Amino acid sequence: MKAWHRLALKVAGALAALYLAALTGLYTIMCQPPEVFGSIMRHVPDLAFMVFPFRPLWLNARGGHLKVGDPAPDFTLETQDKKSRVQLSSFRGVKPVVLVFGSYT
């Protein structure tokens, strides 16, 4: 094998290893809580969204494991007036709860 073939294979291998490491890092970041994810992703250049398969990684990292009929995971939120906190499980068996995730702004 010629020297330039070996060099080309080494360069290709190094680039593939770098791509895989960056992909693994991106997936790890996507698995973090939203505050951490957002604080890191604001520094990622737009070019990264064209180079990496962002959508499939995101859907896998944030897909969740709940199935229809599973109880919602418990969580606590601050009330709008910021004077108290409400826990989802406190409503279990008492009254129905509708969770709406989205933005109205």
Secondary structure, DSSP 8 states (H G I E B T S, - for coil): --HHHHHHHHHHHHHHHHHHHHHHHHHHHHTS-HHHHHHHHTTS-THHHHHS-HHHHHHHHS--S--TT------EEE-TTSS-EEEGGGGTTTS------S---
